[in-house]
Amino acid sequence: MSETRPSPGGEPTGQLRPRWDPRRQACIPVLTTARDTTPVTLIQALRQADELLGISGTTAGETVALLEYLLAICYASGTCPATVDDWLDQVHHNRPLTDAADWLDSRPDGHWDLFHVSEPLGQNALLAPYLDEHGAGPAQLVIEHAGDYNQFFDHHHLEHPAPLPADVAFRAMLTQHAYGPGGRARISGKETLGPTLTNLATGRLGARIRVVALGETLGDTLRLNLTPTDKALGRFNRTWTVAPEPRRGFKTKPSGRRVDGPADLHTVLGRSILMRPTVTEDGQPAVDRVLVAAGELLEPLPAHHMQDTVYENAMNGTTKPLRPSASRALWREAHALYAAVADRDHGTDLYDRLARLSGRRLNLWTVGLLAKQTTVVTWVSDTFPFVPGRERDLRYAAERGSLIAEYVASCLYRAAHVAWTVTYPNPKPADKSSQIARFDAGTEHWAHTAEPFHVLLEETAAAEDEGQVDKALIEYAAILAKAARRFLRNRLDSLPANSRGFQAQAQAIRRLESELTGTNAPDELKGERT
C-alpha cells in the first residue's frame, strides 16, 4: 500500500511514500506443523501461535529479536501472568494469546507504520535532517553485513544501493536494537544532534548468552518465557519521540535510565535508526538508505529482568554472565546452564518455574553474538535438553562430559609433544608452537566431540536411574578415546618413512595410550564408574 505523504518539513514531496505496517504485512518467518517456512503478520503470529511450531529467522539473533518483540506485545497488552500459579495455569492449559492479537489489532494504524514521517516505528525521526548526507546503504542495518559499521566484511559495499525489502529491514532493525555491537557510528556528532551521537553502546543482549525455553509450539514458547509480574508492565517503546519523558540527548553522555517494566525491557531502542523508504520496480515497499547512531542507555538491570542469565566463575572469584567465546563452544559450558537450574533461586526465577513442569520435556536454546572488539564474527547457538527433576543428573553428566573432553584434549597435546621432541631434536624456540601444532589433533577432537556430548545429554535426560547415566558416560568416554587414537594417527601420517619418523610415531601412540588409561585419567576412560 502506498500513499502521498508530506515531507518532514511539512511540504508534499509529490512522490509516493509507502506505508508498511508489520501488524498487517507478513514479516515473521514461521515454521508450520507441516515443517514449511512461511511469513505471517504480527497479529497472525499471536492469533495462530498454537498452530505454529516456532519462528524461523535468518539467524539465531533475528529469531530471538522477534521473540522479544512478541513477548513485549504480550506484556503491553496485559496478556501475561501475574503470579507463578497463574503462569503454571497458562502453560498447563495452553491459554491462547488472542488477547494480545486483539490489542495489537486495535492500535491506531499510524502508530505502527515503519515509514511514518514523524513517528516511524522503532526509529528516531530526529535523524531526518541528516539521513541523506550521513546515511549509508541499507546493508548497514543488517548486523551480519555491517561489520563495525565502517568497514563491511562480507562484500556488501558501504554504499551498495540495492534496496532492502521492508520486512527484512524491520527484522534487521529489531536485531540491531537487541544485539548491536559497541563502537563508533559513521555519523559525526558535529553539526548534528551532539557529539555523543556517534558512540554506540553494546546492545542489551550483545554481551551475554540469552537462554530461551522452547516449547512444542510458538504459543507454548511465548508462555514459557513470559515472566509473572504483578507490578507495572512498562511502556512499549514504539518510536523515539514518543515516551513518558524525553529520551536521552546527545550533547553529553547521560546516565542510564531505569527500565520501568518488561514491555519496556523487550523494546529498548538500543540504536537511533532512521530508514529512507522507497518503492521497488515491482511496487514493493523497501529501504534504500539507513542512518544508524547511538541509542538508549540503561542502568544495570536488576536480577528480575535477567532471569534467564547463566553465570560463570571469573578468574577473580566473582561470577559474571556467560558470554560467547571464540575458543569454547557453548556445549562446553552446558554444566553452567544446568547449574543455573540445580542452584536456582526457588520461587523467583525462570529456572525454578521450569522445574515445576513435572512430566514435561523441554529444550533450552542458548544464543549469543560473538564479536571481536567492535566487529561481529558470528552468531553462536546450541540447544540442550531439560527434564524437570533430572537437572542434577544433567548437570553431573555435563560436568563429567566436559572434564573427559578436556582431559582427552590434553592427552592429544602431550602425545603431540612427544612426536615433536623426536622429530625436531634441535628446534628453534620461535618454531615450537607451529611444530607441535602439526601433530596436535585437538582441533579434530573438539569438532568431533560436540555430537557425542549431545547424545550423552539426551541419554541422561531419558535415563531412569544413576546407573544408566554412568553407563552413558562410559560409552561417551570410549567414543572420545577411540576417535582420539584415529585423529593422532592421521596427524602422524605426515612423518617421514624413516627411523626417526617410525620412532616418533611409536612413542606418540604409546604416550597417548598411557595417558588415556593412566592413574590420572577420569574413571570413565578406564571403563569404571565414578
DRENDO-935551 format. One record per residue (C-alpha): x, y, z; residue number from 1. Coordinates in Angstrom, 3 decimals. Example, Ala and Ser with C-alpha at 12.3 -4.5 7.8 and 13.67 -1.06 7.14 Angstrom:
PT         x         y         z  seq
PT    12.300    -4.500     7.800    1
PT    13.670    -1.060     7.140    2
This chain:
PT         x         y         z  seq
PT     0.000     0.000     0.000    1
PT     1.355     3.459    -0.940    2
PT     0.147     6.971    -0.422    3
PT     1.357    10.528    -0.888    4
PT     2.898    11.721     2.349    5
PT     4.223    15.144     3.362    6
PT     7.959    15.556     3.830    7
PT     9.361    16.072     7.345    8
PT     9.262    19.800     6.656    9
PT     5.543    19.578     6.011   10
PT     5.531    20.133     2.237   11
PT     4.276    17.454    -0.126   12
PT     7.040    15.637    -1.938   13
PT     4.916    14.716    -4.922   14
PT     6.242    11.186    -4.666   15
PT     4.584     8.083    -3.371   16
PT     5.776     7.290     0.110   17
PT     4.983     3.678     1.070   18
PT     3.134     2.689     4.177   19
PT     4.223    -0.557     5.817   20
PT     2.609    -1.988     8.935   21
PT     4.074    -5.216    10.422   22
PT     0.738    -5.950    12.096   23
PT    -0.809    -6.440     8.672   24
PT     2.171    -7.171     6.424   25
PT     3.823   -10.597     6.522   26
PT     7.165   -10.163     8.276   27
PT     7.625   -13.042    10.748   28
PT     9.054   -16.222     9.171   29
PT     7.476   -19.147    10.993   30
PT     7.686   -22.915    10.831   31
PT     4.333   -24.588    10.290   32
PT     3.254   -28.006    11.543   33
PT     3.980   -29.258     8.003   34
PT     7.607   -28.140     8.530   35
PT     7.251   -25.442     5.898   36
PT     8.557   -21.895     6.434   37
PT     6.091   -19.127     5.672   38
PT     5.823   -15.434     6.619   39
PT     2.964   -14.182     8.799   40
PT     1.972   -10.829    10.264   41
PT     2.455    -9.901    13.913   42
PT    -1.262   -10.349    14.503   43
PT    -1.293   -13.752    12.812   44
PT     1.768   -14.879    14.768   45
PT    -0.084   -14.239    18.030   46
PT    -3.534   -15.376    16.958   47
PT    -2.222   -18.605    15.405   48
PT     0.629   -19.113    17.881   49
PT    -0.554   -22.561    18.975   50
PT    -0.782   -23.731    15.359   51
PT     2.826   -22.765    14.540   52
PT     5.953   -24.622    15.623   53
PT     8.086   -21.534    16.061   54
PT     9.902   -18.622    14.475   55
PT    12.449   -19.427    11.775   56
PT    14.575   -16.312    11.414   57
PT    17.500   -15.904     9.039   58
PT    19.842   -16.030    12.025   59
PT    19.553   -17.117    15.632   60
PT    19.781   -13.477    16.724   61
PT    16.949   -12.435    14.454   62
PT    14.763   -15.209    15.851   63
PT    15.471   -14.055    19.414   64
PT    14.749   -10.416    18.486   65
PT    11.367   -11.402    17.039   66
PT    10.526   -13.462    20.129   67
PT    11.458   -10.477    22.295   68
PT     9.094    -8.253    20.306   69
PT     6.196   -10.696    20.593   70
PT     6.829   -11.016    24.338   71
PT     6.755    -7.212    24.602   72
PT     3.374    -7.106    22.872   73
PT     2.057    -9.707    25.310   74
PT     3.219    -7.577    28.250   75
PT     1.933    -4.298    26.792   76
PT    -1.485    -5.859    26.204   77
PT    -1.654    -7.384    29.687   78
PT    -1.589   -10.904    28.212   79
PT     0.816   -12.181    30.826   80
PT     0.670   -13.965    34.186   81
PT     0.579   -12.041    37.455   82
PT     1.836   -14.879    39.668   83
PT     3.721   -18.154    39.351   84
PT     0.477   -20.067    39.858   85
PT    -1.094   -18.050    37.050   86
PT     1.941   -18.839    34.872   87
PT     1.583   -22.548    35.592   88
PT    -2.108   -22.405    34.719   89
PT    -1.403   -20.630    31.410   90
PT     1.323   -23.103    30.461   91
PT    -0.571   -26.247    31.508   92
PT    -3.800   -25.198    29.773   93
PT    -2.275   -23.580    26.678   94
PT    -4.111   -20.340    27.286   95
PT    -4.448   -18.611    23.881   96
PT    -2.652   -15.356    23.108   97
PT    -5.597   -13.948    21.191   98
PT    -6.000   -11.078    23.676   99
PT    -2.572    -9.833    22.633  100
PT    -3.563   -10.142    18.966  101
PT    -6.813    -8.245    19.601  102
PT    -4.960    -5.488    21.465  103
PT    -2.481    -5.135    18.632  104
PT    -5.254    -5.089    16.047  105
PT    -6.977    -2.235    17.896  106
PT    -3.968     0.126    17.922  107
PT    -4.117     3.215    15.659  108
PT    -2.754     2.468    12.202  109
PT    -0.378     5.424    12.183  110
PT     1.341     4.158    15.311  111
PT     2.653     1.046    13.558  112
PT     3.867     2.474    10.264  113
PT     7.541     1.724     9.645  114
PT     7.730     4.723     7.319  115
PT     5.674     7.284     9.234  116
PT     7.120    10.770     8.696  117
PT     7.218    11.903    12.333  118
PT     6.765     8.656    14.323  119
PT     8.424     5.830    12.343  120
PT     8.089     2.504    14.124  121
PT    11.197     1.638    16.116  122
PT    13.122     4.632    14.785  123
PT    14.308     8.135    15.656  124
PT    12.710    10.786    13.443  125
PT    15.132    13.398    14.831  126
PT    17.743    11.972    12.449  127
PT    15.727    13.011     9.379  128
PT    17.760    16.158     8.540  129
PT    20.945    14.101     8.421  130
PT    19.793    10.960     6.645  131
PT    20.714    11.891     3.083  132
PT    24.165    13.253     3.951  133
PT    25.280    10.845     6.659  134
PT    23.303     7.710     5.842  135
PT    24.651     4.661     4.042  136
PT    23.335     1.788     2.012  137
PT    20.714    -0.386     3.707  138
PT    23.238    -3.185     4.270  139
PT    24.454    -1.184     7.283  140
PT    21.232    -2.138     9.059  141
PT    21.991    -5.867     8.923  142
PT    24.432    -6.901    11.667  143
PT    25.955    -9.700     9.582  144
PT    26.691    -7.252     6.753  145
PT    27.732    -4.159     8.610  146
PT    30.970    -5.250    10.307  147
PT    31.979    -2.417    12.598  148
PT    29.618    -0.035    10.748  149
PT    32.601     1.484     8.910  150
PT    34.240    -1.385     7.054  151
PT    31.937    -4.063     5.686  152
PT    33.353    -7.578     5.692  153
PT    31.079    -9.735     3.586  154
PT    31.395    -7.945     0.236  155
PT    28.407    -5.670     0.857  156
PT    29.757    -2.272    -0.079  157
PT    29.003     0.589     2.276  158
PT    27.064     2.496    -0.344  159
PT    25.542    -0.511    -2.106  160
PT    22.274     0.870    -3.498  161
PT    20.251    -2.356    -3.644  162
PT    17.015    -1.712    -1.689  163
PT    16.250    -3.852     1.340  164
PT    12.659    -5.196     1.442  165
PT    10.614    -3.642     4.244  166
PT    10.123    -6.917     6.112  167
PT    13.858    -7.661     6.053  168
PT    14.608    -4.124     7.245  169
PT    12.088    -4.444    10.081  170
PT    13.662    -7.661    11.360  171
PT    17.175    -6.256    10.997  172
PT    16.155    -3.167    12.981  173
PT    14.851    -5.267    15.871  174
PT    18.071    -7.295    15.856  175
PT    20.158    -4.097    15.984  176
PT    18.202    -2.819    18.989  177
PT    18.858    -6.035    20.910  178
PT    22.323    -7.074    19.761  179
PT    24.094    -4.122    18.126  180
PT    27.845    -4.256    18.921  181
PT    29.576    -1.317    20.564  182
PT    31.842     1.041    18.649  183
PT    31.526     4.252    16.713  184
PT    28.850     5.132    14.195  185
PT    29.717     6.641    10.828  186
PT    27.791     9.815    11.623  187
PT    29.744    12.563    13.328  188
PT    28.263    14.406    16.278  189
PT    29.465    17.729    14.849  190
PT    26.689    19.880    13.428  191
PT    24.125    17.157    14.158  192
PT    22.387    16.222    17.417  193
PT    25.519    16.254    19.570  194
PT    28.981    14.710    19.985  195
PT    27.798    11.522    21.711  196
PT    25.554    10.589    18.788  197
PT    28.441     8.597    17.352  198
PT    29.085     6.481    20.473  199
PT    27.421     3.113    20.053  200
PT    26.843     1.106    23.226  201
PT    26.642    -2.691    23.126  202
PT    23.057    -3.888    22.789  203
PT    21.145    -5.283    25.749  204
PT    21.779    -8.885    24.683  205
PT    25.050    -8.311    22.872  206
PT    27.324    -9.128    25.799  207
PT    25.752   -12.304    27.169  208
PT    24.117   -15.580    26.294  209
PT    20.329   -15.406    26.035  210
PT    18.512   -18.569    27.111  211
PT    15.063   -19.315    25.693  212
PT    12.861   -22.178    26.867  213
PT    11.496   -23.833    23.738  214
PT     8.028   -25.344    23.825  215
PT     6.143   -27.518    21.369  216
PT     4.613   -24.517    19.575  217
PT     5.261   -20.802    19.245  218
PT     2.463   -20.160    21.736  219
PT     3.989   -22.621    24.184  220
PT     7.404   -20.952    23.819  221
PT     5.963   -17.489    24.457  222
PT     4.030   -18.636    27.531  223
PT     7.080   -20.410    28.941  224
PT     9.168   -17.247    28.671  225
PT     6.633   -14.737    29.990  226
PT     7.757   -13.629    33.445  227
PT     4.979   -13.362    36.041  228
PT     4.644    -9.825    37.320  229
PT     2.122    -8.003    39.464  230
PT     3.951    -4.695    39.027  231
PT     3.904    -2.101    36.257  232
PT     4.271    -3.667    32.819  233
PT     6.081    -0.614    31.477  234
PT     5.990     1.392    28.288  235
PT     6.119    -0.106    24.823  236
PT     8.902     1.754    23.002  237
PT     7.092     2.352    19.756  238
PT     9.168     5.265    18.447  239
PT    11.939     7.507    19.779  240
PT     9.976    10.747    20.056  241
PT     7.046     9.267    21.992  242
PT     7.878     8.412    25.622  243
PT     6.661     9.183    29.165  244
PT     9.603    11.584    29.445  245
PT    12.058    12.825    26.801  246
PT    14.707    10.290    25.886  247
PT    18.400    10.970    26.254  248
PT    20.102    13.780    24.403  249
PT    23.446    13.630    22.606  250
PT    25.278    16.719    23.851  251
PT    26.864    14.715    26.680  252
PT    26.807    11.083    27.751  253
PT    23.770    10.629    30.007  254
PT    23.392     8.265    32.916  255
PT    21.430     5.161    32.093  256
PT    17.692     5.196    32.594  257
PT    15.795     2.711    34.692  258
PT    13.651     0.113    32.932  259
PT    10.049     0.554    34.074  260
PT     8.700    -2.900    33.237  261
PT     9.002    -5.920    30.941  262
PT     7.291    -4.262    27.952  263
PT     9.919    -1.533    28.169  264
PT    12.745    -4.041    28.617  265
PT    11.923    -6.019    25.489  266
PT    11.565    -2.933    23.264  267
PT    14.512    -0.815    24.410  268
PT    15.711     1.268    21.462  269
PT    19.360     0.263    21.573  270
PT    20.087     2.302    18.462  271
PT    18.859     5.526    16.933  272
PT    17.885     4.333    13.479  273
PT    16.193     6.010    10.556  274
PT    15.368     4.363     7.253  275
PT    14.597     6.093     3.974  276
PT    11.677     4.378     2.249  277
PT    11.435     3.649    -1.419  278
PT     9.332     1.506    -3.736  279
PT    10.909    -1.213    -5.849  280
PT    10.227    -1.656    -9.561  281
PT     7.577    -4.247    -8.753  282
PT     5.843    -1.865    -6.327  283
PT     7.044    -3.341    -3.039  284
PT     7.976    -1.121    -0.057  285
PT    11.703    -1.142     0.681  286
PT    14.565     0.807     2.234  287
PT    17.359     2.384     0.188  288
PT    19.287     4.380     2.814  289
PT    19.860     3.972     6.547  290
PT    21.338     6.034     9.351  291
PT    22.492     4.218    12.487  292
PT    23.564     6.147    15.597  293
PT    23.669     5.890    19.389  294
PT    20.548     4.704    21.182  295
PT    19.268     4.431    24.723  296
PT    21.476     3.731    27.728  297
PT    20.165     1.709    30.668  298
PT    21.040     1.380    34.311  299
PT    22.429    -2.046    35.236  300
PT    19.482    -4.404    35.058  301
PT    18.194    -5.952    38.302  302
PT    18.048    -9.722    38.615  303
PT    14.298    -9.952    37.915  304
PT    14.937    -8.532    34.430  305
PT    17.674   -11.114    33.718  306
PT    16.054   -14.322    34.912  307
PT    17.435   -16.439    32.074  308
PT    21.043   -15.386    32.699  309
PT    23.622   -18.137    33.179  310
PT    26.646   -17.192    35.261  311
PT    30.231   -18.436    35.083  312
PT    33.045   -18.106    37.593  313
PT    35.544   -15.378    36.759  314
PT    39.289   -15.566    37.442  315
PT    38.978   -13.174    40.395  316
PT    36.476   -15.414    42.165  317
PT    33.386   -13.421    41.188  318
PT    30.633   -14.509    38.837  319
PT    29.674   -12.906    35.545  320
PT    27.084   -13.598    32.853  321
PT    28.130   -16.298    30.412  322
PT    29.395   -14.735    27.177  323
PT    30.007   -16.197    23.719  324
PT    33.576   -17.394    23.234  325
PT    35.657   -17.899    20.111  326
PT    37.658   -20.659    21.820  327
PT    34.928   -22.532    23.726  328
PT    31.764   -23.802    22.072  329
PT    28.556   -23.362    24.031  330
PT    28.214   -27.088    24.717  331
PT    31.424   -26.923    26.753  332
PT    29.590   -24.589    29.147  333
PT    26.443   -26.726    29.410  334
PT    27.259   -27.547    33.031  335
PT    26.854   -23.833    33.861  336
PT    23.385   -23.884    32.324  337
PT    22.313   -26.907    34.353  338
PT    23.926   -25.380    37.445  339
PT    21.598   -22.405    36.985  340
PT    18.694   -24.837    37.195  341
PT    20.050   -27.008    40.008  342
PT    21.090   -23.989    42.114  343
PT    18.066   -21.893    41.205  344
PT    16.585   -19.237    43.437  345
PT    13.415   -21.054    44.427  346
PT    10.237   -19.198    43.623  347
PT    11.772   -16.234    41.830  348
PT    13.393   -17.131    38.518  349
PT    12.797   -18.771    35.159  350
PT    14.584   -21.992    36.041  351
PT    12.543   -22.500    39.184  352
PT     9.333   -22.160    37.180  353
PT    10.566   -24.604    34.541  354
PT    11.483   -27.101    37.267  355
PT     7.827   -27.140    38.344  356
PT     6.659   -28.502    34.998  357
PT     6.841   -32.151    36.028  358
PT     6.248   -34.660    33.283  359
PT     7.427   -32.343    30.519  360
PT    10.494   -32.430    28.306  361
PT    11.797   -29.017    27.213  362
PT    14.754   -27.682    25.289  363
PT    16.851   -24.743    26.462  364
PT    18.088   -22.739    23.486  365
PT    21.188   -20.625    24.029  366
PT    22.074   -17.755    21.687  367
PT    24.898   -15.229    21.621  368
PT    26.667   -12.848    19.269  369
PT    30.420   -13.345    19.035  370
PT    32.300   -10.131    18.312  371
PT    35.992    -9.258    18.190  372
PT    36.187    -5.838    19.760  373
PT    33.625    -3.902    17.693  374
PT    33.407    -6.286    14.732  375
PT    30.837    -9.069    14.563  376
PT    32.295   -12.534    13.963  377
PT    29.327   -14.906    14.037  378
PT    26.189   -15.991    15.839  379
PT    26.573   -18.916    18.213  380
PT    23.700   -21.083    19.402  381
PT    23.044   -24.517    20.823  382
PT    20.156   -26.487    22.289  383
PT    20.186   -28.573    25.464  384
PT    17.548   -30.954    26.845  385
PT    15.833   -30.233    30.138  386
PT    13.547   -32.543    32.084  387
PT    12.196   -31.261    35.413  388
PT    13.565   -33.406    38.196  389
PT    16.560   -34.532    36.138  390
PT    18.534   -31.278    36.424  391
PT    21.140   -32.643    38.862  392
PT    21.835   -35.686    36.694  393
PT    22.090   -33.437    33.641  394
PT    24.489   -31.150    35.463  395
PT    26.602   -34.117    36.558  396
PT    26.702   -35.571    33.024  397
PT    27.598   -32.186    31.540  398
PT    30.372   -31.615    34.086  399
PT    31.857   -35.094    33.676  400
PT    31.444   -34.976    29.909  401
PT    33.260   -31.661    29.709  402
PT    36.012   -32.887    32.056  403
PT    36.543   -36.026    29.970  404
PT    36.718   -33.986    26.765  405
PT    39.219   -31.577    28.298  406
PT    41.346   -34.489    29.517  407
PT    41.379   -36.226    26.121  408
PT    42.436   -32.939    24.512  409
PT    45.338   -32.686    26.970  410
PT    46.318   -36.289    26.152  411
PT    46.472   -35.455    22.460  412
PT    48.660   -32.453    23.189  413
PT    51.086   -34.500    25.292  414
PT    51.300   -37.119    22.552  415
PT    51.960   -34.364    20.021  416
PT    54.694   -33.007    22.259  417
PT    56.398   -36.420    22.274  418
PT    56.245   -36.588    18.476  419
PT    57.735   -33.108    18.324  420
PT    60.677   -33.877    20.607  421
PT    61.661   -36.844    18.450  422
PT    61.047   -35.191    15.101  423
PT    62.742   -31.888    15.894  424
PT    65.782   -32.596    18.108  425
PT    67.205   -29.062    17.688  426
PT    64.165   -26.783    17.293  427
PT    64.174   -23.028    17.233  428
PT    62.110   -21.631    20.132  429
PT    60.089   -19.480    17.756  430
PT    59.027   -22.565    15.786  431
PT    57.902   -24.684    18.745  432
PT    54.193   -23.829    18.700  433
PT    53.697   -24.381    14.986  434
PT    55.738   -27.593    15.041  435
PT    53.725   -29.097    17.906  436
PT    50.501   -27.987    16.193  437
PT    51.493   -30.204    13.268  438
PT    50.878   -33.264    15.458  439
PT    48.201   -31.949    17.837  440
PT    44.797   -33.365    16.877  441
PT    42.934   -31.183    19.367  442
PT    41.098   -29.345    16.590  443
PT    39.642   -32.577    15.206  444
PT    38.840   -33.773    18.711  445
PT    36.792   -30.705    19.640  446
PT    34.937   -30.696    16.335  447
PT    34.062   -34.372    16.762  448
PT    33.099   -34.268    20.449  449
PT    30.063   -31.978    20.119  450
PT    27.794   -34.728    18.740  451
PT    28.697   -37.439    21.312  452
PT    28.280   -34.851    24.063  453
PT    24.746   -34.027    22.939  454
PT    23.951   -37.741    22.697  455
PT    25.198   -38.078    26.281  456
PT    22.804   -35.360    27.440  457
PT    19.893   -36.906    25.546  458
PT    20.569   -40.296    27.134  459
PT    20.853   -38.675    30.557  460
PT    17.538   -36.872    30.069  461
PT    15.893   -40.207    29.246  462
PT    17.674   -42.198    31.966  463
PT    15.632   -43.754    34.734  464
PT    18.410   -44.044    37.310  465
PT    22.009   -43.075    38.047  466
PT    23.296   -46.366    36.718  467
PT    22.115   -45.505    33.232  468
PT    23.811   -42.121    33.481  469
PT    27.096   -43.782    34.469  470
PT    26.774   -46.219    31.571  471
PT    26.164   -43.354    29.144  472
PT    29.287   -41.577    30.422  473
PT    31.438   -44.695    29.973  474
PT    30.172   -45.121    26.401  475
PT    30.808   -41.437    25.718  476
PT    34.381   -41.710    27.036  477
PT    35.032   -44.788    24.877  478
PT    33.845   -42.915    21.768  479
PT    36.160   -39.997    22.501  480
PT    39.154   -42.248    23.198  481
PT    38.636   -44.256    20.004  482
PT    38.353   -41.087    17.947  483
PT    41.433   -39.573    19.618  484
PT    43.537   -42.578    18.580  485
PT    42.352   -42.192    14.986  486
PT    42.960   -38.451    14.924  487
PT    46.500   -38.829    16.277  488
PT    47.399   -41.487    13.706  489
PT    46.121   -39.249    10.931  490
PT    48.341   -36.435    12.192  491
PT    51.352   -38.740    12.428  492
PT    50.900   -39.884     8.824  493
PT    52.859   -36.804     7.779  494
PT    56.022   -38.175     9.397  495
PT    58.727   -39.410     7.021  496
PT    59.083   -43.170     6.478  497
PT    62.458   -43.417     8.193  498
PT    63.754   -44.490    11.578  499
PT    63.120   -41.119    13.202  500
PT    59.611   -40.967    11.788  501
PT    58.801   -44.503    12.967  502
PT    60.235   -43.726    16.398  503
PT    58.198   -40.506    16.739  504
PT    55.023   -42.329    15.713  505
PT    55.529   -45.233    18.087  506
PT    56.385   -43.068    21.082  507
PT    53.490   -40.678    20.493  508
PT    50.982   -43.535    20.244  509
PT    52.332   -45.162    23.391  510
PT    52.127   -41.828    25.231  511
PT    48.512   -41.366    24.215  512
PT    47.601   -44.872    25.412  513
PT    49.342   -44.393    28.741  514
PT    47.623   -41.068    29.303  515
PT    44.160   -42.379    28.399  516
PT    44.433   -45.302    30.803  517
PT    46.763   -43.904    33.453  518
PT    46.059   -43.187    37.107  519
PT    45.174   -39.547    36.365  520
PT    42.603   -40.420    33.719  521
PT    38.910   -39.993    34.551  522
PT    37.379   -43.274    35.670  523
PT    35.062   -43.371    32.665  524
PT    38.036   -43.607    30.277  525
PT    39.103   -46.727    32.149  526
PT    35.605   -48.195    31.867  527
PT    34.848   -47.575    35.523  528
PT    32.050   -45.763    37.288  529
PT    32.949   -42.829    39.486  530
